[in-house]
Amino acid sequence: MVDLRTSLGSAVLPNPLATASGCAANGRELSRFFPLSELGAVVTKSVMLAPRSGRATPRMAETPSGMLNSIGLQGPGVDAFVEHDLPWLQAQGARTIVSIAGGSIDEYAVVADRVNGAPPGSVAAVEVNISCPNVEDRGLVFACDPMAAAAAVQAARRALDPAIPVLAKLSPDVTDIVTIARACVGAGADGLTMINTVLGMVIDTGTLRPALAGVTGGLSGPAIRPVAVRCIWQVHAALPDVPILGVGGVRTGLDALQLVLAGASAVSVGTVVFNDPSAPVRVLRELHDALEERGFERFVDAVGYAHRSFEQEYA
């Protein structure tokens, strides 16, 4: 048997499988298919300060090897989330990584502060989703600018108990993701979530108009897995001691293993749950078997292993 224990900063997890933010709401739907306690962690949908209805429909479109979404961070707002969702998740035995978002630096700070007031033990970590437009800076996405990304992470970090690890969720839509990663770690991030969706667009050739009401959307699914592997590889090479929650196109245990070998200390499963709700526990079993077949006795020994074998070969 492979020892699957891992950690993201001070958050110790029994195994490396988590949900991906936005693909399973706050866990109630998936709990009908398997106990949430079987996962290493549940990453919630990014929550903002006030309730949001999200973008106009249509806001999802199927693409080859993936899907586009333009949901617009629909949600109940942080107060309702803390009052209703967090206690429910805690009662299920889930280790909850709360994903937060904001349109301004102050909003990140306020949302983090509200989460900080949650019942003790209900928050395993906080993921700071910085792929939001900064309403104070002409709509520039926080994750695309090192200073803006660092400011958002720092605001959240200061509002939270030091014992709660902070993960900065990075966008692949940047020229140099390592620069953004360094800025976030310098601002207090204990780890990184990589990657968020890739900005894309579909045009309906029947209506001759954009398929999404919001015009562009986030591409997820198998199509972006090579991008995720590349980003994780680059950041792990530059910051080998920083834990990474790998996300992007994972459908099988071998898919997850790619992200791990590139440097991910844990792996989120997202888009695949739309057609296979039990995918997270299936992928976990497949990852365990893949590690065992390759002679790994501990999951942590596989994290970043491709770097070591690559360096040995070309030393």
N, C-alpha and C positions, 0 to 999 in steps of 0.2 A: 504494500500500500504506500502511496506517495503522501507525504506530509504536505497538505495544501495550505497551511497557514501562511499568512502574509500580513503586511501592514502598509498603511498610507499615513506617514507621519506617526503620530502617537495612537492612531486608530488601528487596533489589532483585529484582523479579520480571520475567521476560521477557514475561509477559502477565498480565491481571487475573483469569483464571479459576482457581478452586480448588474442591475438594470441600468439602462441609459436614460438620462433625463429627457422627459417629454414623450417617451414611448410607452409608458405604462401608468400614466397619471401619477397618483400617489400610492399605488399598490393594490387598491381594492379589487380591480379587475383580475389581476394575475393571481390573487390569493384564492380564487376559485379553482385554480389548476394545480397549485402546489403551495406548501407552507412557505411563507416569505422568509422564515427563519433558516431555511435550507441554503439561502444565498449568503455570500459574504456580506453584501450590503444592498440596500435599496436606495437608488438615487432618485429623488423626487423631481417632478416637473418644476422648472424654475418659477419661483414665486416672487411677485413684486409687492410693492407697498399697498396699492389699492386693487380692488377687484377689476378684472379686465374681461371683456367679451371677446377679444381677439379680432382678427381681421375678417373682412367680408368673404363670403363664399363665391366661387369655389376656392378652396385653399389647400387642396392636395391634388397631386397629379402623378400618375405612374410613369416611370421612365425605364429604359433598358437597365436591368441590374440595379434598380433602386426606385426611389420616389422623391418627389419634391413636396415640401410642406411650407406653408405660409400661415401658420396658425396664429402667430402674433402673441404668444405667451398668455393665452387665455387662462384665467384662474380666479380663485376666490379672494385673493389678497392675503397678506401674511398673517393678519390677526385671526382670520377664520382658519387658516392652515394650522397655526400653533394651537388653537383651541380644539380643533376636531381631528385633523389628520395625524399630527404627531402622537397624541395619546393612543390613537388606534394602531399606528405602526408599532409603537412600543409594546402594546398588548399582544401583538402578533409575534413578538420576539425578534423583530427586524432590527438590524443595525442600519440606521438611517443617515444617509448623506443628504443634507438639505441643500438644494440648488437655489441660489438667490440671483436676482437680476435687478437692474435699476436704470433709469434714464438720466441720472445725475449722480455725482459723487455723494451728495447728501442722502439720496435715496438708498444707495448701497449701505451707508452707515446706519440709517434708520431701520432698514429691513434686517440687517445683521443684529442690531440691538434687540429687535423683537424676537428673533430666533434665540438669541442669548438668554432671553427670559423664559424659555421653554422648560418643562420639568427636567430635573437632573437625570442624566443618563439617556434622554430621548434623542440626542443629537450626537452621532458618531463623528461627523465632520461637516464642514460647510463648503460647498462648491460655489465659487464666485463666477457666474456666467457673464463674461465681459464682452460677449458678442452682441451687445445692445447698442443702438444709436445713442450717442451722447447729445441730449437735447440742448445742452449748454454750449456745444461746440459744433454748430451747423450740421448736426446729425452724424458726425464722425463716429464710427464704431470704436468703442474703447479698445478692443483687442487688436486694432490695426495700428495703434500708436503706443510706443513703449511708455511714455509719460502718462498717458490717459489710463492705460492698463494698470500701471503701478499705482496710480492714485485710487482707482476703484478697489484694488486688492488691499491697499493700506487702510482705506476707510473701513472695510469690512473687518480686517484683522484687529484694528483698534477697538471695535465695538464688541468683539467676542472674547470670551474667556480664553486665556492663553492655552488652556488644556484642550481646546477644541481645534483640531487641525483645519487649515484652510487650503483648498485646492483651487487654483486658477484655471478656468476652462478656456483653452486657446482656440483661436480660429486658424484654419489653414490658409485663409485668403490674405496672406501677408508675404512680403518679399523674403524676410528672414525671421523665421519663427523662433530661432535660438535667441535673437535679440529680445523678443517679447518675453520669452521664458525667463531670461536672466533678469529683466526688469521686474517681473512678478515675484520671483524668488527674493530679489533684493528688497521688495516692498513688504515681505513677510509671509509669502505663500510657503506652506510646508510641503506642497506637492502640486502637481499639474494634472488636469484632465485634458486628454488629447485624442481626438480632435472634435471640434464642433462640425456642423454640416458645411458643405462647400456651396457657395452661392451659385445658383443655376437658374435656368429659365426654359420654359416650354411654350411653343406657339402652336395653337390648335389650327391645323390646316383646313379644318371644316369651316370654322367661324372666321379664320384669318386674323385672330386676335390672341393675345397672351392667354394661356390656359388658366392661369391663376389671377384672381382679382387683384392681388398685390403685385402682379407682374413677375417679380422674382421670388425665389424661395430657396430653402435649404435642401441640398441634395444629400440623401443618406442611402445606406444599403451597400451591397457588395461593390458597387462601382467606386466607392471612395476608400476601400480597404487599402489599396496600394499607397494612397496618399497618407493614410493614418500610419502605416508602417514606416514610410519615409520620414514623417515628422517625428515620430517616437524615436527612431534611430538617430536622427540628427541631434535631438535634445538630450537623449541619454548619453551620447558621445561627448557632448559639451558639459553636461551636468549629471554625472553618473550617480551621485549620491541623492538626487532628488527623486522621490517616488512619483510614478506616473500611473494614472488610471487611463488605460488605453480604450479608445472607442472608435468604431468605424467599420461597418460592414461585416461584423462577425456573425456567421451562421453556423459554424461547426467548431469542434474542438481544435482542429488543425488551423482554422482561421485565428482562433484565440492564441494558439501557440506562436503564430507569426508575430503578433503584437508583443507577446512575452519575450520572445527571443530578441526582439528589437530593443526591449528595455522597459516594458510595462510591468509594474508590480501587481496590477489587478486589471481586469478586463470587463467592460460593460457590453451587454447585449441589448440591442435596440430594435431596429426596423423589423427584424425577423419575427418578433412576437406578434406582428399583425396577422401573420398567417400560421404561426406556430406558437401559441401562448406559453407552452411548456418549454420553449427553447432554452431559457437560462439554465434550468437544471439538466437538460440534455447536453448542452455545451459543456457544462461542468463535468459531467461523467466522461464525455469524450476527451476533454482536456486531461483529466486524470489518467485515462488509458493511454493517451499519446505520450505523456510524460513517462509513464511506467515502461512503455515499449522502448523508449529511448534511454532508459537506464537512470533516470532522475529519481532520487529518493526523497528529495525535498523540492517543492515548487520554487522556492527562492533561488535555488541553484540554477534554474533555467532563465531567470530574469537577466536579460542582456547577454545571454550566452553567445549569440551570434557575433557579438563584438569580439569576444575572446577568441573564438575559433577563427574569425577573419584576421585578427591581428597576428595570431600564431602562424597562419598560413603565409602571410605576407611580411613577416618580420625579417 
